Amino acid sequence: MIALMSSVPEEGTLLARQLKRQTLLAGKPVYKGRINDEDVISMISGMGKTNAAHAATILLERFSPKILILLGIGGAYPSAGLAIGDIVVAKKEVYGDEGVILKDGFHGTELIGIPLLKKGRKKYFNEFRLDTTLVKKALEATQRITRHAPRATKGRAGTFVTVSTCTGTGKKALELEKRFCALCENMEGASVAHVCAMYGTPVIEIRGISNIVGNRDKDRWNVRLAAANCQEVVKELLKDL
């Protein structure tokens, strides 16, 4: 079985139509069925890191999926060269605000000296790398659906930043982009990658760009396009899994 997760219904509506709603687990909608001959379980987690980590734990504990796919929308940083509707795939997820603020600025949890996760000899501080084979497959899937999904590009892969506070100014956007050399930001990804690392479950994160991060202006966003393009890529990716 393959698990799908999105934070809000709008990010997974097109996929949910192909699945039968099964139940509510801890108040979270769960859908189960088949897409492209794959058994699929899909959950709407709710927004933010705690909801996402909770949902990922439920999926991994109760269904033991071979892969977890996190999908949704994200905000692109201003110098990333991305347009609304483009597709991005996470090579690495970073907790953007776990750490310490000192006179010289932000420092991650490595400065504290306590890892967020220790597994064998490996210590995880703010960064969690995603499955490289799945990243490659996701980019290939994006290339194949380009001609079908409006304005979807061939896809970009890079660093995502997970924040608790959405960035709403140009100054802060440039600061985060420079600090983490990142493509985009979101509110769930690092926590899901964290939980999957605990369980040893491969995870891939795919997002459609809904807006360019800067001075907040929702009139310039296109959530519907970003979510639709992302789901088209996920459907295509399922053919390869």
Summary of the structure (lengths in Angstrom):
residues: 241
radius of gyration: 17.0
end to end distance: 10.0
largest distance: 54.9
contacts: 860
relative contact order: 0.23
helix: 32%
strand: 35%
